[in-house]
Amino acid sequence: MIRVLVADDQAMVRTGFGMIIDAQPDMTLVGEAADGVQAVELARRLRPDVALLDIRMPRMDGLEALRLLAGPGVTDPVRVVVVTTFDLDEYVHQALRNGACGFLLKDSGPALLVEALRAAVSGDALISPSITVRLLQHLNPPTAPRPGEMGLSPRELEVVKLVARGATNAEIAARLFITVGTVKTHLGSVQTKLNTRNRVEIAAWAWERRLVQ
C-alpha cells in the first residue's frame, strides 16, 4: 500500500484528497496536517511513502516544510508532491530546487493526483501539464556548456532532452527504439552523473542549460 500524508490548512481539501486516496486499491491515508509545522512532525514520525503539501499554510509554509523534509542535505528525504492553487513560477522553481517529486494545481483532477502519487513512489515525478513548459522555459539559464563537458553520452543527452519535454519512459523508449529497461538504465546513469534525484531535476537541469528550446 502507498501510505500518504496530506497537509493543507483547509479541512475540506484534506477530506477531498483523503477520499480520493482511500478510494484507490493500493493507497491509504495515514495522516492529516493543518499547517507546515505539523506536517513536518507527522512526516518524520509516520514516514509516509508520499506527502502532499499545500504551499500557503499557517506557522510554516509548504515550501519550508518541503525543504526540511526533502531539501539539499536531508539524508533520508521524504517524497513530497506539492499541491496548490497558485502556479507562480517562483513557487514551482523553489519546490523543484527543494526536492519536490511533483507539482500539481488543485484543479488538476483526481486522476492526475493519483498518477502523481504513484509516480513519486516509483522514483518518477509529475508536474501539471499546464505549467511544465512555461516553468522550465523561464528558469534562469547559465552559460550553456559544450556537450562534451557534461559527462553525458550522446544517447544519455537524447534521453535527457526527451525527459525535459515531459516524455514518459515508454514514450522515450518508442522514440529512440530502445526498451523501457534501457531508458531506466540511462536515467540512472544520468542521475548519478548530474547528482540529481529524479526526472524533474533532470528536466530543470536541461532547460537551464538551453538543451531544449
C-alpha positions in Angstrom: 0.0 0.0 0.0 1.1 3.5 -0.8 0.9 5.4 2.5 0.0 9.1 2.0 0.1 12.1 4.3 -2.0 15.2 3.4 -1.1 18.7 4.6 -3.5 21.6 3.9 -5.0 24.3 6.1 -8.4 23.7 4.6 -10.3 20.8 6.2 -12.5 20.4 3.1 -9.4 20.0 0.9 -7.9 17.4 3.3 -11.2 15.5 3.3 -11.4 15.6 -0.5 -7.9 14.3 -1.0 -8.4 11.7 1.6 -11.5 10.3 -0.2 -9.6 10.2 -3.5 -6.6 8.4 -1.8 -8.7 5.9 0.1 -10.7 5.1 -3.0 -7.6 3.6 -4.6 -7.0 -0.1 -4.0 -3.2 0.5 -3.5 -3.3 3.7 -1.3 -4.2 4.6 2.2 -4.3 8.0 4.1 -2.1 7.7 7.2 -2.3 11.3 8.5 -3.5 14.8 8.1 -1.8 18.1 9.0 -3.3 21.6 9.1 -0.1 23.5 8.9 3.6 23.2 8.0 4.9 22.5 11.5 2.5 19.7 12.0 3.3 18.4 8.5 7.0 18.1 9.2 6.4 16.5 12.6 4.0 13.9 11.2 6.1 13.1 8.2 9.1 12.5 10.3 7.2 10.3 12.7 4.9 8.4 10.3 7.4 8.2 7.4 4.7 8.1 4.6 5.6 7.0 1.2 4.4 10.3 -0.2 3.4 13.6 1.5 1.1 16.0 -0.3 1.9 19.6 0.8 0.0 22.8 0.2 2.1 25.9 -0.1 0.2 28.6 1.8 -0.2 27.2 5.3 0.0 28.8 8.8 3.0 28.6 11.1 5.2 27.2 8.3 4.5 27.3 4.6 4.7 24.2 2.4 8.0 25.2 0.7 9.8 25.5 4.0 8.3 22.2 5.2 9.4 20.7 1.9 13.0 22.0 2.4 13.1 20.4 5.8 11.8 17.0 4.6 13.4 16.7 1.2 15.8 19.6 0.6 19.5 19.6 -0.1 21.4 17.9 2.7 18.5 15.8 4.0 19.9 12.3 4.5 16.7 10.4 4.4 14.3 12.6 2.3 10.5 12.1 2.3 8.9 12.0 -1.2 6.8 15.2 -1.5 4.3 16.3 -4.1 3.3 20.0 -3.8 -0.4 20.7 -4.5 -1.5 24.3 -4.6 -3.9 26.8 -6.1 -1.1 29.1 -7.1 1.1 28.2 -10.1 3.6 31.1 -9.7 6.9 30.4 -11.3 8.8 31.3 -8.1 6.9 28.6 -6.2 7.4 25.9 -8.8 11.1 26.7 -9.1 11.7 26.7 -5.4 9.8 23.5 -5.0 11.9 21.7 -7.5 15.1 23.0 -6.0 14.0 21.8 -2.6 13.4 18.2 -3.8 9.7 18.0 -4.8 8.7 14.9 -6.7 5.8 16.7 -8.3 3.9 20.0 -8.5 0.1 19.9 -9.1 -2.6 22.5 -9.2 -5.6 21.7 -7.1 -7.9 21.8 -10.1 -5.8 19.2 -11.9 -8.4 16.5 -11.0 -8.3 13.1 -9.2 -6.7 11.1 -12.0 -3.6 13.4 -12.2 -3.4 13.4 -8.4 -3.3 9.6 -8.2 -0.9 9.5 -11.1 1.5 11.9 -9.3 1.4 9.9 -6.1 2.3 6.7 -8.0 5.0 8.4 -10.0 6.6 9.8 -6.8 6.7 6.3 -5.2 8.3 4.8 -8.4 11.0 7.5 -8.3 9.4 9.4 -11.2 7.8 12.9 -11.0 4.9 14.7 -12.5 4.2 18.4 -12.9 0.8 19.8 -14.0 0.9 19.9 -17.8 -0.4 23.5 -17.9 2.8 24.8 -16.2 5.6 22.4 -17.2 7.0 24.0 -20.3 6.3 27.5 -19.1 8.2 26.9 -15.9 11.2 25.3 -17.4 11.5 27.9 -20.1 11.6 30.6 -17.5 14.4 29.1 -15.4 17.4 31.4 -15.4 19.9 29.8 -17.8 23.7 29.8 -17.1 26.1 29.8 -20.0 25.4 26.6 -21.9 28.3 24.2 -21.7 29.5 22.1 -24.6 28.0 18.6 -24.7 31.5 17.1 -24.1 31.8 19.0 -20.8 28.6 17.5 -19.3 29.9 13.9 -18.9 26.9 12.5 -20.7 26.9 10.2 -23.7 25.1 11.2 -26.8 22.3 8.7 -26.0 22.0 10.0 -22.5 21.7 13.5 -23.8 18.8 12.4 -26.1 17.1 10.8 -23.1 17.6 14.0 -21.0 16.1 16.2 -23.8 13.0 14.0 -24.0 12.6 14.0 -20.3 12.8 17.8 -20.3 9.9 17.8 -22.8 7.8 15.7 -20.4 8.1 12.3 -22.2 7.4 9.2 -20.1 9.8 6.2 -20.1 7.6 4.4 -22.6 7.4 7.3 -24.9 11.2 7.8 -24.8 11.7 4.1 -25.5 9.4 4.3 -28.5 11.0 7.4 -29.8 14.6 6.1 -29.5 13.7 2.5 -30.5 15.1 1.1 -27.2 13.5 -0.8 -24.3 11.9 0.8 -21.2 14.6 -1.0 -19.2 17.3 0.6 -21.2 15.7 4.0 -20.7 15.7 3.4 -16.9 19.4 2.4 -17.1 20.2 5.6 -18.9 18.3 7.7 -16.4 20.1 6.0 -13.5 23.4 6.9 -15.1 22.3 10.5 -15.8 21.1 10.9 -12.2 24.5 9.8 -10.9 26.5 12.0 -13.3 24.3 15.1 -12.7 23.8 14.4 -9.0 20.0 14.7 -9.4 17.4 12.7 -7.5 14.5 12.5 -10.0 13.5 13.4 -13.6 12.1 16.8 -12.5 15.6 17.8 -11.5 17.0 16.3 -14.8 14.4 18.4 -16.7 15.3 21.6 -14.9 19.0 20.9 -15.5 18.4 20.5 -19.2 16.2 23.7 -19.5 18.7 25.7 -17.5 21.4 24.8 -20.0 19.3 25.5 -23.0 19.4 21.9 -24.2 15.7 22.2 -25.0 14.1 25.1 -27.0 
